[in-house]
Amino acid sequence: MFNDAKEFLAFMKKEEIEFISVRFTDLAGRWHHFTMPVDGFGMGEFEDGIGLDGSSIQGFQTIEASDLLLYPDPTSAFLDPFCDYKTLVALCDIKHPGTNEPYDKDPRTIARRAEQHLKGSGIADTAYFGPELEFFIFDSVKFNTDPYHFGFSFESSDSHTNPDLPSDGHWIKNKRGYVPVPPSDKHQDIRSLMVKNLEKVGVQVEKHHHEVATAGQAEIDIRFDTLSSIADKVIKFKYTVKNTAVAVGKTVTFMPKPIYGDNGSGMHVHISLWKEEKPLFYGEGYANLSETALQFIAGIFAHADALTAFTNPTVNSYRRLVKGFEAPINLVISESNRSAIIRVPSYALSPKAKHFEYRGPDATANPYLTFSALLLAGMDGIKKKMSAPPSIEKDLFDISEEEAKKIAQIPDSLAGALDSLEKDNQFLLEGGVFSRDLIESYCDIRRKEIALVAQHPNPMEFDLYFDL
């Protein structure tokens, strides 16, 4: 929004801003913020930083070395459309006090280092990412983890989850929700309002629609951008979509699999490399991909097990990635085939439009870490001139068990993905992009979540075992 701190402060005064919200992202991808009255905010905050207790942020600092500094980035600023008081938001970079060195566990720092490493490699100077975020819009949700009242429920007018409530008869059955019109699509105007609010915070949208699942599953596609910029936009996207839903009496979840027996939510990611304003992925290889593109994809496949710890980072992620169902788990490339984990869109015919789509990730991923890890894996494939990955044209959801055994697949659990990340992470350390400390902290956070879920009885266990 602004070129520098002077423009930020001038706008603050001219528009009579009342509060400044400074925000940063943790390892899991959650936003945190401080809010400051404008009378206490000036050039000093840009030059000297704002104090942060790093020990209170999961995975950051220990208590005996807790001090960190937030440095607002004026180029990231936007007016918050959800605050009653006029609030200007600035995303922050995190640094060490004293040395002023970038903090190794700051996700925004990781993304910028990944871009710098790409430029320094000579392979390319720009990596573009275009995510398609899917989510559910519920009317209401209840969940309880009390030892004696464990469970969840939700309401959705879209799927008529409660037969005792009044209905217009136009609801969406399981797996029948792809792009219907109103009155079956109950959320047309809500999604349009989300788009309007996204535009207010600087996120350009290409289209929105109802997705395959019932219960208000939605997709809003945002226009591709450079790695660090699109990561910022994904974080702003989730904040905006959630707050828009709350403002109209709804609620949104990016959980990949909140509903049993219906499609889950993913975050398909479109990727391309450019150098000196020329596309690098168009060529004479499979699906008109260049050798560079095929090597990039081969790098992703070579490190796919480790990458999955970032692209699918929650226990719930693997409720979606189930063998035998319509899940993007097969490590093959295919043209115009949505059953492969990498699809080459057949409509992208020109050199400038040529790219591929990685269909495995979901929107619980930290975008800074995920996009950076995908870039580093692809670069490793190019550097090592890895062989082109296997291609299959048939429907992978309808092949024999014998055929399926011959196709490599991503891990079927978060524990398996973390095991792979702990074994295969050297490619992430190249160029000092990731640090071992970050990887260890990230794995520790996720393993604690695995243990917590494992210790709680599942309602289905009562159904299966109560009478034994």
MOGIPE-V425642 format. One record per backbone hydrogen bond with DSSP energy under -1.0 kcal/mol. NH is the residue of the N-H (numbers start at 0). CO is the residue of the C=O. If there is no record, write none. Layout:
# MOGIPE-V425642
NH;CO + NH;CO
This chain:
# MOGIPE-V425642
7;3 + 8;4 + 9;5 + 10;6 + 11;7 + 12;8 + 13;9 + 14;10 + 16;11 + 17;85 + 18;85 + 19;35 + 20;87 + 21;33 + 22;89 + 23;31 + 25;29 + 28;25 + 31;23 + 33;21 + 35;19 + 37;17 + 39;36 + 40;37 + 44;41 + 46;42 + 47;43 + 49;69 + 51;67 + 53;51 + 53;65 + 55;52 + 56;53 + 59;56 + 60;53 + 64;61 + 67;51 + 68;94 + 69;49 + 70;92 + 72;90 + 75;72 + 76;73 + 77;88 + 79;86 + 87;18 + 88;77 + 89;20 + 91;22 + 92;70 + 94;68 + 95;100 + 98;96 + 99;95 + 102;93 + 105;102 + 109;105 + 110;106 + 111;107 + 112;108 + 113;109 + 114;110 + 115;111 + 116;112 + 117;113 + 118;114 + 119;115 + 120;116 + 124;273 + 125;273 + 127;271 + 128;224 + 129;269 + 131;267 + 132;219 + 133;265 + 134;217 + 135;252 + 137;250 + 138;154 + 139;154 + 141;152 + 143;150 + 148;145 + 150;143 + 152;141 + 154;139 + 159;155 + 160;155 + 164;161 + 171;157 + 175;172 + 176;211 + 178;209 + 184;180 + 185;183 + 190;186 + 191;187 + 192;188 + 193;189 + 194;190 + 195;191 + 196;192 + 197;193 + 198;194 + 199;195 + 200;196 + 201;198 + 202;197 + 205;220 + 206;220 + 208;218 + 210;216 + 217;134 + 218;208 + 219;132 + 220;206 + 221;130 + 222;203 + 224;128 + 226;126 + 229;225 + 230;226 + 231;227 + 232;228 + 233;229 + 234;230 + 235;231 + 236;232 + 237;233 + 238;234 + 239;235 + 240;236 + 241;237 + 242;238 + 243;239 + 244;240 + 245;241 + 246;242 + 248;245 + 249;244 + 250;137 + 252;135 + 264;255 + 266;360 + 268;357 + 269;129 + 270;355 + 271;127 + 273;125 + 274;277 + 277;274 + 279;272 + 282;287 + 284;288 + 287;284 + 288;285 + 289;280 + 293;289 + 294;290 + 295;291 + 296;292 + 297;293 + 298;294 + 299;295 + 300;296 + 301;297 + 302;298 + 303;300 + 306;302 + 307;303 + 308;305 + 309;306 + 310;306 + 311;307 + 317;314 + 318;315 + 320;316 + 321;319 + 324;321 + 326;324 + 328;326 + 330;407 + 331;329 + 332;389 + 333;341 + 335;343 + 339;336 + 340;329 + 341;331 + 342;356 + 343;333 + 347;344 + 348;346 + 353;349 + 355;270 + 356;342 + 357;268 + 358;340 + 361;310 + 364;361 + 369;365 + 370;366 + 371;367 + 372;368 + 373;369 + 374;370 + 375;371 + 376;372 + 377;373 + 378;374 + 379;375 + 380;376 + 381;377 + 382;378 + 383;379 + 384;381 + 385;380 + 391;332 + 397;394 + 403;399 + 404;400 + 405;402 + 406;403 + 409;328 + 416;412 + 417;413 + 418;414 + 419;415 + 420;416 + 421;417 + 422;418 + 423;419 + 427;424 + 431;428 + 432;429 + 433;427 + 438;434 + 439;435 + 440;436 + 441;437 + 442;438 + 443;439 + 444;440 + 445;441 + 446;442 + 447;443 + 448;444 + 449;445 + 450;446 + 451;447 + 452;448 + 453;449 + 454;450 + 455;452 + 460;457 + 462;458 + 463;459 + 464;460 + 465;461 + 467;464
